[in-house]
Structure formats: structure tokens, C-alpha cells
């Protein structure tokens, strides 16, 4: 009547350790190094492209900001009005 199957080694052991120092161990290990590297590659690629394309233009951006600071208020307003439709 008591039809017990033999333990399956592929199943997780769900027994609970009893005692003052019982510590649950994680069942899964950390992801392999290959997956961690694959996660970092797109981030590094985007950062590299930003540095490649943005760094050379910083001088131009600083010059443009200096020009905007020198504009009289009506010229600045005209610039904003013309920039919005474009």
C-alpha cells in the first residue's frame, strides 16, 4: 500500500536542517563569467561610442554656449522661436 518511489537525484532536497547554526545554502551558483561579460559588452560599447562622438564636440558646444550668452534677449527669443518648428 505504501508505494514510495526511490529518491530522484535530480530533485532538490527540501529537508530543513534543525539546530542553532542551521544556514540555508543557495541552490543556484552565480552566473558563469561568460554571461557577466556578455552583459557588460553593450554598456561598454555605448559608453565608448559616446566618448568617441561627444568628446570632440565639447569645444564646439562651449563656443556655442558662449555665443548664446552674448546674444541680446530679442535675438535669443528669435532663435528659440526658429528652433521649435525645426
Contact map, one row per residue, 1 for C-alpha under 8 A:
11100000000000000000000000000000000000000000000000000000000000000000000000000000000000
11110000000000000000000000000000000000000000000000000000000000000000000000000000000000
11111000000000000000000000000000000000000000000000000000000000000000000000000000000000
01111100000000000000000000000000000000000000000000000000000000000000000000000000000000
00111110000000000000000000000000000000000000000000000000000000000000000000000000000000
00011111000000000000000000000000000000000000000000000000000000000000000000000000000000
00001111100000000000000000000000000000000000000000000000000000000000000000000000000000
00000111111000000000000000000000000000000000000000000000000000000000000000000000000000
00000011111100000000000000000000000000000000000000000000000000000000000000000000000000
00000001111100000000000000000000000000000000000000000000000000000000000000000000000000
00000001111110000000000000000000000000000000000000000000000000000000000000000000000000
00000000111111000000000000000000000000000000000000000000000000000000000000000000000000
00000000001111100000000000000000000000000000000000000000000000000000000000000000000000
00000000000111110000000000000000000000000000000000000000000000000000000000000000000000
00000000000011111000000000000000000000000000000000000000000000000000000000000000000000
00000000000001111100000000000000000000000000000000000000000000000000000000000000000000
00000000000000111110011000000000000000000000000000000000000000000000000000000000000000
00000000000000011111010000000000000000000000000000000000000000000000000000000000000000
00000000000000001111110000000000000000000000000000000000000000000000000000000000000000
00000000000000000111110000000000000000000000000000000000000000000000000000000000000000
00000000000000000011111000000000000000000000000000000000000000000000000000000000000000
00000000000000001111111100000000000000000000000000000000000000000000000000000000000000
00000000000000001000111110000000000000000000000000000000000000000000000000000000000000
00000000000000000000011111000000000000000000000000000000000000000000000000000000000000
00000000000000000000001111100000000000000000000000000000000000000000000000000000000000
00000000000000000000000111111000000000000000000000000000000000000000000000000000000000
00000000000000000000000011111000000000000000000000000000000000000000000000000000000000
00000000000000000000000001111100000000000000000000000000000000000000000000000000000000
00000000000000000000000001111110000000000000000000000000000000000000000000000000000000
00000000000000000000000000011111000000000000000000000000000000000000000000000000000000
00000000000000000000000000001111101100000000000000000000000000000000000000000000000000
00000000000000000000000000000111111100000000000000000000000000000000000000000000000000
00000000000000000000000000000011111110000000000000000000000000000000000000000000000000
00000000000000000000000000000001111111000000000000000000000000000000000000000000000000
00000000000000000000000000000011111111100000000000000000000000000000000000000000000000
00000000000000000000000000000011111111110000000000000000000000000000000000000000000000
00000000000000000000000000000000111111111000000000000000000000000000000000000000000000
00000000000000000000000000000000011111111100000000000000000000000000000000000000000000
00000000000000000000000000000000001111111110000000000000000000000000000000000000000000
00000000000000000000000000000000000111111111000000000000000000000000000000000000000000
00000000000000000000000000000000000011111111100000000000000000000000000000000000000000
00000000000000000000000000000000000001111111110000000000000000000000000000000000000000
00000000000000000000000000000000000000111111111000000000000000000000000000000000000000
00000000000000000000000000000000000000011111111100000000000000000000000000000000000000
00000000000000000000000000000000000000001111111110000000000000000000000000000000000000
00000000000000000000000000000000000000000111111111000000000000000000000000000000000000
00000000000000000000000000000000000000000011111111100000000000000000000000000000000000
00000000000000000000000000000000000000000001111111110000000000000000000000000000000000
00000000000000000000000000000000000000000000111111111000000000000000000000000000000000
00000000000000000000000000000000000000000000011111111110000000000000000000000000000000
00000000000000000000000000000000000000000000001111111110000000000000000000000000000000
00000000000000000000000000000000000000000000000111111111000000000000000000000000000000
00000000000000000000000000000000000000000000000011111111100000000000000000000000000000
00000000000000000000000000000000000000000000000001111111110000000000000000000000000000
00000000000000000000000000000000000000000000000001111111110000000000000000000000000000
00000000000000000000000000000000000000000000000000011111111000000000000000000000000000
00000000000000000000000000000000000000000000000000001111111110000000000000000000000000
00000000000000000000000000000000000000000000000000000111111111000000000000000000000000
00000000000000000000000000000000000000000000000000000001111111100000000000000000000000
00000000000000000000000000000000000000000000000000000000111111110000000000000000000000
00000000000000000000000000000000000000000000000000000000111111111000000000000000000000
00000000000000000000000000000000000000000000000000000000011111111100000000000000000000
00000000000000000000000000000000000000000000000000000000001111111110000000000000000000
00000000000000000000000000000000000000000000000000000000000111111111000000000000000000
00000000000000000000000000000000000000000000000000000000000011111111100000000000000000
00000000000000000000000000000000000000000000000000000000000001111111110000000000000000
00000000000000000000000000000000000000000000000000000000000000111111111000000000000000
00000000000000000000000000000000000000000000000000000000000000011111111000010000000000
00000000000000000000000000000000000000000000000000000000000000001111111000000000000000
00000000000000000000000000000000000000000000000000000000000000000111111100000000000000
00000000000000000000000000000000000000000000000000000000000000000011111110110000000000
00000000000000000000000000000000000000000000000000000000000000000000011111110000000000
00000000000000000000000000000000000000000000000000000000000000000000001111111000000000
00000000000000000000000000000000000000000000000000000000000000000000000111111100000000
00000000000000000000000000000000000000000000000000000000000000000000001111111110000000
00000000000000000000000000000000000000000000000000000000000000000001001111111111000000
00000000000000000000000000000000000000000000000000000000000000000000000011111111100000
00000000000000000000000000000000000000000000000000000000000000000000000001111111110000
00000000000000000000000000000000000000000000000000000000000000000000000000111111111000
00000000000000000000000000000000000000000000000000000000000000000000000000011111111100
00000000000000000000000000000000000000000000000000000000000000000000000000001111111110
00000000000000000000000000000000000000000000000000000000000000000000000000000111111111
00000000000000000000000000000000000000000000000000000000000000000000000000000011111111
00000000000000000000000000000000000000000000000000000000000000000000000000000001111111
00000000000000000000000000000000000000000000000000000000000000000000000000000000111111
00000000000000000000000000000000000000000000000000000000000000000000000000000000011111
